[in-house]
Amino acid sequence: MIVTRPAKGHYSEAEAAEVLGLSVERLRALVRNRIAENDEDVSNLPVAHFQPSDLLLLRILAGQGLSASHQG
């Protein structure tokens, strides 16, 4: 029998960085350079919560592609 954990509904900044295999600083740079539209978006990043779909997009933007293993 294979037991899987239910997917998380949201991830903190630190959790998202860990799942993606990035440092928090690299995650912030990725969001700042590829996603944020203004300074307010960047200033809210430390309190942001990421959805599983956000992690998929960030994984693609980080150049890790779709084949990276999913950690939930």
Secondary structure, DSSP 8 states (H G I E B T S, - for coil): --------S-B-HHHHHHHHT--HHHHHHHHHHHT--SHHHHHTGGG--B-HHHHHHHHHHTT--S-S----
